[in-house]
Amino acid sequence: MKSKHIVLLVIIAVGIAAILGTYGDASTTVSFKEAAENPDKSFHVKTSLVKEKGIEYDAEVDPEKFVFYGKDDNGEIRRVICLKEKPFDFERAEEIKLIGHAKGSDEFVATDFQTKCPSKYENEIQDI
């Protein structure tokens, strides 16, 4: 085999290993407490919005950042810093799946998230 082929295979192998390593870290769903125990790793945390504490967002100052308080399945509440633009109907979200890492024992930095909003067909089904 030529040395160019060997170098190319090594580069491909390293790329695949990096992708799999990143995917493996972020695919584990945990609580805020577990994420705080491993702040160097990225996790998925399923939360709900704590509406009483409000949402901090100023599109003119930083449109790619907003802050809210989320409650995980264990009932623990943490300040969540989202490094993405706030969706229009974020306040209506039933469930928020965060992807990110813990920052200290009381904050979670989300680099991405998914929201589950109430179905627009929910009322139509109940009326039937």
DOSEVEX-9249 format. One line per 10 residues: number of its first residue (from 1); their letters; for each residue x, y negated, z negated of C-alpha. Coordinates in nm, 4 decimals, always signed. Layout:
BEGIN
NUM) A) X Y Z | ...
***
This chain:
BEGIN
1) MKSKHIVLLV) +0.0000 +0.0000 +0.0000 | +0.1240 -0.3483 +0.0742 | +0.1986 -0.5805 -0.2142 | -0.0703 -0.8231 -0.0884 | -0.3335 -0.5506 -0.1303 | -0.2176 -0.4694 -0.4811 | -0.2276 -0.8363 -0.5850 | -0.5750 -0.8724 -0.4347 | -0.7014 -0.5644 -0.6223 | -0.5584 -0.6953 -0.9502
11) IIAVGIAAIL) -0.7280 -1.0338 -0.8994 | -1.0614 -0.8644 -0.8252 | -1.0274 -0.6396 -1.1318 | -0.9500 -0.9371 -1.3584 | -1.2489 -1.1269 -1.2163 | -1.4853 -0.8365 -1.2780 | -1.3518 -0.7901 -1.6313 | -1.4031 -1.1613 -1.7059 | -1.7610 -1.1549 -1.5791 | -1.8451 -0.8416 -1.7763
21) GTYGDASTTV) -1.6817 -0.9817 -2.0897 | -1.8823 -1.3036 -2.0717 | -2.2057 -1.1179 -2.0013 | -2.1477 -0.8776 -2.2911 | -2.0991 -1.1597 -2.5429 | -2.4121 -1.3509 -2.4465 | -2.6514 -1.0593 -2.4127 | -2.6893 -0.9862 -2.7846 | -2.9990 -1.1346 -2.9518 | -2.9257 -1.2273 -3.3116
31) SFKEAAENPD) -3.0453 -1.4537 -3.5918 | -2.8944 -1.7920 -3.6741 | -2.7150 -1.6346 -3.9708 | -2.5465 -1.3702 -3.7562 | -2.4436 -1.6327 -3.4999 | -2.2904 -1.8445 -3.7788 | -2.0810 -1.5458 -3.8878 | -1.9208 -1.5361 -3.5399 | -1.8937 -1.8983 -3.4226 | -1.6441 -1.8105 -3.1493
41) KSFHVKTSLV) -1.8947 -1.5871 -2.9671 | -2.1966 -1.6744 -2.7570 | -2.5339 -1.5263 -2.8530 | -2.9010 -1.5295 -2.7649 | -3.1251 -1.6528 -3.0478 | -3.5040 -1.6374 -3.0212 | -3.6625 -1.9395 -3.1911 | -3.9754 -2.1457 -3.2209 | -3.9902 -2.5236 -3.2347 | -4.0311 -2.6813 -3.5800
51) KEKGIEYDAE) -4.2623 -2.9601 -3.4626 | -4.2736 -3.1397 -3.7997 | -3.9038 -3.2316 -3.7708 | -3.9402 -3.3886 -3.4266 | -3.7156 -3.4009 -3.1223 | -3.4280 -3.6435 -3.0701 | -3.3894 -3.7376 -2.7023 | -3.2861 -4.0547 -2.5258 | -3.2599 -4.0120 -2.1480 | -3.0843 -4.3478 -2.1100
61) VDPEKFVFYG) -2.8083 -4.2662 -2.3584 | -2.7498 -3.8987 -2.2683 | -2.9959 -3.7254 -2.0334 | -2.8103 -3.3932 -2.0686 | -2.8555 -3.3607 -2.4450 | -3.1449 -3.3343 -2.6873 | -3.1764 -3.2168 -3.0450 | -3.4545 -3.0270 -3.2205 | -3.5023 -2.7898 -3.5119 | -3.5636 -2.4242 -3.4369
71) KDDNGEIRRV) -3.6828 -2.1410 -3.6593 | -3.5590 -1.7881 -3.5847 | -3.7421 -1.4599 -3.6466 | -3.6050 -1.4472 -4.0034 | -3.7558 -1.7865 -4.0835 | -3.4205 -1.9671 -4.0948 | -3.4276 -2.3235 -3.9622 | -3.1295 -2.4797 -3.7868 | -3.0601 -2.8039 -3.6051 | -3.0218 -2.7147 -3.2363
81) ICLKEKPFDF) -2.8173 -2.9285 -2.9999 | -2.9139 -2.8519 -2.6380 | -2.6663 -2.9513 -2.3725 | -2.9235 -2.9651 -2.0943 | -3.1995 -3.1986 -1.9867 | -3.5186 -3.1742 -2.1949 | -3.8038 -3.0138 -2.0006 | -4.1228 -3.2151 -1.9581 | -4.3495 -2.9893 -2.1702 | -4.0870 -2.8726 -2.4202
91) ERAEEIKLIG) -4.3130 -2.9582 -2.7160 | -4.5688 -2.7005 -2.5958 | -4.3206 -2.4107 -2.5954 | -4.4369 -2.1035 -2.7867 | -4.0920 -1.9476 -2.7875 | -3.7427 -2.0737 -2.7046 | -3.4597 -1.8350 -2.6208 | -3.1317 -2.0132 -2.6844 | -2.7950 -1.9163 -2.5403 | -2.4990 -2.0644 -2.7209
101) HAKGSDEFVA) -2.2908 -2.0568 -3.0369 | -2.3079 -2.1651 -3.3980 | -2.1443 -2.4870 -3.5101 | -2.0901 -2.4597 -3.8812 | -2.3598 -2.3055 -4.0979 | -2.6418 -2.5453 -4.0123 | -2.6178 -2.6189 -3.6375 | -2.6450 -2.4222 -3.3147 | -2.5149 -2.5540 -2.9808 | -2.7217 -2.4246 -2.6891
111) TDFQTKCPSK) -2.5595 -2.4376 -2.3480 | -2.8732 -2.2912 -2.1913 | -3.2267 -2.1959 -2.2925 | -3.5527 -2.0537 -2.1654 | -3.8960 -2.1548 -2.2868 | -4.2142 -1.9529 -2.2972 | -4.5058 -2.1896 -2.2682 | -4.8747 -2.1160 -2.3225 | -5.0324 -1.9672 -2.0152 | -5.2440 -2.2036 -1.8119
121) YENEIQDI) -5.4876 -1.9143 -1.7686 | -5.5264 -1.8496 -2.1433 | -5.8479 -2.0520 -2.1794 | -5.9999 -1.9008 -1.8644 | -5.9526 -1.5476 -2.0004 | -6.1073 -1.6382 -2.3368 | -6.4105 -1.7955 -2.1641 | -6.4923 -1.4760 -1.9738
***
